[in-house]
Amino acid sequence: MKNLAPICLFTYNRLNETIRTVEALKMNDLTGDSDLFIFSDGPKDCMSGSEIDEVRKYLKTIEGFKSVTIYCSETNKGLASSVISGVTKIMNEFERVIVLEDDLITSPNFLCFMNEALDFYEHDASIFSISGYTMDLPSLKGRESDYYIGLRASSWGWGTWIRSWQDIDWEIQDYKTFKRSFLEKTKFNKGGSDLTRMLEKQMSGKIDSWAVRWCYNQYRRNQFTIFPSISKVESIGIGENATHTKTTRRFDTKLDNSNKKHFEFDAPAKMSVQLIKEFKLKFSFYNRLIDKLKNGF
């Protein structure tokens, strides 16, 4: 294995979730050889300021990594700006990165999977990013392969290289052309029928998401994301205190408990048409509606 990718962790004001995220990460097999860079966003108001102070006190106690570096913002950048600027900073030095937010539990083999996949696909121009998370898809049950490929990047525990990151068009300069094309919108939505709608909200200022712009750039490049067949990441951030996702069960998944440390990949990566369909179905209008009816609007 080459030099391990540095880990970027983005935190805000959720102390309990941050502790659980870090403690799980410390149980990873490669933790002691990995550099951890923490980006702590600043407060929106006085109340969040006191909560952030508690988080930052905890961050100063973190040990068990090769190194721990903390960057504290005095102002509130918001998640999108924090991720874009933080990843860019670390990417410019290390040329690859693994990214986590403060509400993600990782399996002990998360770093093994991510680093091995980053090594294997480093020079494969068809691969855009690596995801540590996967949804619970029917065809993944009993799947022998360690991975599958998808059309849409994931923001829940992911990694990439400077070749994918450095030329991202965060402004989406061709959006006016895109929104007038039914064909382009249909093609983009192959990764999920919510994508075009989210991009529209982003461009109209209704949301501030780095992730949908990241996904759009992947679509424009006609590239793929590598997903694990068994999830190495589980979200604990869905709920009333979450910034974005309040209620849903669509993304529940089972965390890998196999303790497997070495993974097999293919060059070129093999596509499963059935898994592409099942992935898209998770984001269908029907599934979103059923999920809301079950869990409340």
C-alpha positions in Angstrom: 0.0 0.0 0.0 1.2 3.5 -0.9 1.3 6.4 1.6 -2.0 6.4 3.4 -4.4 9.2 2.4 -4.9 11.9 5.0 -8.3 12.1 6.7 -10.4 15.3 6.7 -13.0 15.5 9.4 -15.6 18.4 9.3 -17.2 19.3 12.6 -19.7 21.8 13.9 -21.7 21.8 17.1 -22.7 18.2 17.8 -20.5 16.9 20.6 -22.0 13.5 21.1 -22.0 12.6 17.4 -18.5 13.9 17.0 -17.2 11.7 19.8 -18.9 8.7 18.4 -17.5 9.4 14.9 -13.9 9.8 16.2 -14.1 6.8 18.6 -15.2 4.6 15.7 -12.5 6.0 13.5 -9.9 5.3 16.2 -10.9 1.6 16.0 -9.8 1.4 12.4 -6.8 -0.8 11.6 -4.8 2.0 9.9 -5.6 4.8 12.4 -2.1 5.0 13.9 -0.5 5.5 10.5 -3.0 8.1 9.3 -2.9 11.9 9.6 -6.1 13.5 10.8 -7.0 17.1 9.8 -10.1 18.5 11.6 -12.0 21.5 10.3 -14.2 23.1 13.0 -16.7 25.5 11.6 -17.5 28.7 13.5 -20.8 29.7 15.2 -24.0 31.0 13.5 -25.2 32.5 16.9 -24.4 32.6 20.6 -26.0 29.3 21.4 -24.1 27.4 18.7 -21.0 29.2 19.9 -21.1 27.5 23.3 -21.7 24.1 21.8 -18.8 24.6 19.4 -16.6 25.5 22.3 -17.4 22.1 23.9 -16.7 20.3 20.6 -13.3 22.1 20.3 -12.4 21.2 23.9 -12.9 17.5 23.0 -11.0 17.8 19.7 -7.9 18.9 21.6 -7.9 15.6 23.5 -7.9 13.3 20.4 -5.0 10.9 20.2 -4.2 7.6 18.4 -3.5 9.0 15.0 -0.1 9.6 13.3 -0.9 13.3 13.7 -3.8 15.5 14.6 -4.1 19.0 13.1 -7.1 21.3 14.0 -8.3 24.3 12.0 -10.8 26.4 13.8 -12.8 29.0 11.8 -13.9 32.1 13.8 -16.8 32.7 11.3 -19.5 30.3 10.1 -18.6 29.2 6.6 -21.4 26.6 6.3 -20.7 23.0 5.3 -20.4 23.5 1.6 -17.7 26.2 1.9 -16.0 24.4 4.7 -15.7 21.2 2.7 -14.6 22.9 -0.5 -11.9 25.0 1.1 -10.8 22.3 3.6 -10.4 19.5 1.0 -8.7 21.9 -1.4 -6.1 22.8 1.3 -5.3 19.2 2.1 -5.5 18.0 -1.5 -2.9 20.6 -2.6 -0.4 19.0 -0.2 -1.2 15.3 -0.4 -3.0 14.9 -3.7 -5.6 12.4 -2.3 -7.9 12.5 0.7 -10.5 10.7 2.7 -13.4 12.8 4.0 -15.8 12.4 6.9 -18.4 14.5 8.6 -19.1 14.5 12.3 -22.1 12.1 12.2 -20.6 9.0 10.5 -19.7 5.7 12.2 -17.1 3.7 10.3 -16.3 0.0 10.4 -12.8 -1.0 11.5 -11.9 -1.8 7.9 -13.1 1.5 6.5 -9.6 2.9 6.1 -8.3 -0.3 4.6 -11.1 -0.3 1.9 -10.6 3.4 1.1 -6.9 3.3 0.8 -6.7 0.2 -1.2 -9.4 1.5 -3.6 -7.6 4.9 -3.9 -4.3 3.0 -4.7 -5.9 0.7 -7.2 -7.9 3.3 -9.2 -5.5 6.3 -8.8 -4.7 6.4 -12.6 -8.0 5.1 -13.9 -9.6 8.1 -15.6 -13.1 6.4 -15.5 -13.3 6.5 -11.7 -14.3 9.8 -10.1 -14.3 8.9 -6.4 -14.5 6.1 -3.8 -17.4 5.8 -1.3 -17.2 4.0 2.0 -21.0 4.0 2.3 -23.5 2.0 0.4 -27.2 1.6 0.6 -28.9 -1.7 1.4 -29.6 -2.9 -2.2 -31.3 -6.3 -2.8 -28.6 -7.5 -5.3 -25.8 -6.8 -2.8 -27.0 -9.7 -0.5 -24.5 -12.5 -0.9 -22.5 -10.6 -3.6 -19.0 -12.1 -3.9 -17.3 -9.0 -5.3 -16.0 -6.5 -2.8 -17.3 -3.5 -4.8 -19.7 -2.2 -7.4 -19.7 1.0 -9.4 -22.3 3.7 -9.4 -23.2 6.8 -11.4 -23.5 9.1 -8.4 -20.9 10.1 -5.8 -21.7 9.7 -2.1 -20.9 12.3 0.6 -21.0 9.9 3.5 -17.4 8.9 4.0 -15.6 9.3 0.6 -12.3 9.7 -1.0 -10.8 11.1 -4.2 -7.6 12.3 -5.9 -6.4 15.8 -7.0 -7.1 14.8 -10.6 -10.8 14.7 -9.9 -10.9 17.6 -7.5 -8.8 20.3 -9.0 -10.9 21.2 -12.0 -14.3 21.0 -10.5 -16.7 23.7 -11.7 -18.4 24.8 -8.5 -20.2 27.6 -10.3 -21.8 25.2 -12.7 -21.3 27.6 -15.6 -23.2 25.6 -18.1 -26.4 25.4 -16.0 -28.5 27.6 -18.2 -27.8 25.2 -21.1 -28.4 22.2 -18.9 -31.8 23.3 -17.5 -33.2 23.8 -21.0 -32.3 20.2 -22.1 -34.8 17.5 -21.2 -32.3 14.9 -22.5 -29.4 16.2 -20.2 -31.7 16.3 -17.2 -32.9 12.7 -17.9 -29.3 11.5 -18.2 -28.3 13.3 -15.0 -31.2 11.7 -13.1 -29.9 8.2 -13.9 -28.1 8.5 -10.6 -31.4 9.4 -8.9 -34.5 11.4 -9.8 -33.7 13.9 -7.0 -30.5 15.2 -8.6 -31.9 17.7 -11.1 -34.3 19.1 -8.5 -31.5 19.5 -6.0 -29.3 21.2 -8.5 -32.1 23.6 -9.4 -32.4 24.5 -5.7 -28.7 25.0 -5.4 -28.6 27.3 -8.4 -31.6 29.3 -7.2 -30.0 29.7 -3.7 -32.6 27.6 -1.9 -29.9 25.2 -0.6 -26.1 25.4 -0.2 -24.8 22.0 -1.2 -21.3 21.1 -2.3 -22.4 17.5 -2.9 -24.9 18.0 -5.7 -22.4 20.1 -7.5 -19.8 17.3 -7.0 -22.3 14.8 -8.4 -23.0 17.1 -11.4 -19.3 17.3 -12.3 -19.1 13.5 -12.1 -22.0 13.3 -14.6 -20.4 15.8 -16.9 -17.2 13.8 -17.0 -19.1 10.5 -17.5 -17.2 8.9 -14.6 -18.1 6.4 -11.9 -17.8 6.0 -8.1 -16.6 2.8 -6.5 -18.9 1.6 -3.7 -18.3 -1.3 -1.2 -20.7 -4.2 -1.5 -20.9 -4.1 2.3 -21.1 -0.6 3.8 -18.1 0.7 5.8 -20.1 3.7 6.9 -23.3 4.3 8.8 -24.9 7.7 9.3 -26.1 8.8 12.8 -26.9 12.3 11.7 -30.5 11.8 10.6 -33.0 13.4 13.0 -34.4 16.6 14.4 -31.0 18.2 15.0 -29.7 17.4 11.6 -28.9 20.3 9.3 -30.3 18.7 6.1 -31.9 15.3 6.6 -34.6 15.1 9.3 -36.5 11.9 8.8 -35.8 8.9 6.5 -35.2 5.2 6.6 -34.2 4.8 3.0 -30.5 5.0 3.8 -30.4 2.6 6.6 -27.6 0.0 6.0 -25.7 -2.7 7.8 -22.2 -1.9 8.8 -19.4 -4.4 7.8 -18.5 -6.5 10.8 -16.3 -9.0 8.8 -12.9 -7.5 9.9 -11.7 -8.1 6.3 -8.6 -6.1 5.6 -7.8 -6.8 2.0 -10.1 -6.2 -1.0 -10.2 -7.2 -4.6 -10.9 -4.8 -7.4 -11.1 -5.0 -11.2 -9.5 -3.0 -14.0 -11.6 -1.9 -15.7 -14.2 -1.9 -13.0 -17.2 -4.1 -13.8 -20.7 -2.6 -14.0 -23.9 -4.3 -12.8 -26.9 -2.9 -14.7 -29.2 -4.4 -12.0 -27.4 -2.5 -9.2 -27.5 0.7 -11.2 -31.3 0.3 -11.4 -31.7 -0.6 -7.7 -29.5 2.4 -6.7 -31.7 4.8 -8.8 -34.9 3.2 -7.4 -33.9 4.3 -3.9 -34.2 7.9 -5.0 -37.5 7.4 -7.0 -40.5 9.6 -6.3 -42.4 6.6 -5.2 -39.8 5.5 -2.6 -39.4 9.1 -1.4 -43.2 9.4 -0.9 -43.5 6.1 0.9 -40.6 7.1 3.1 -42.3 10.4 4.0 -45.6 8.6 4.8 -43.9 6.2 7.1 -41.7 8.6 8.9 -43.6 11.9 8.8 -43.3 14.9 6.5 
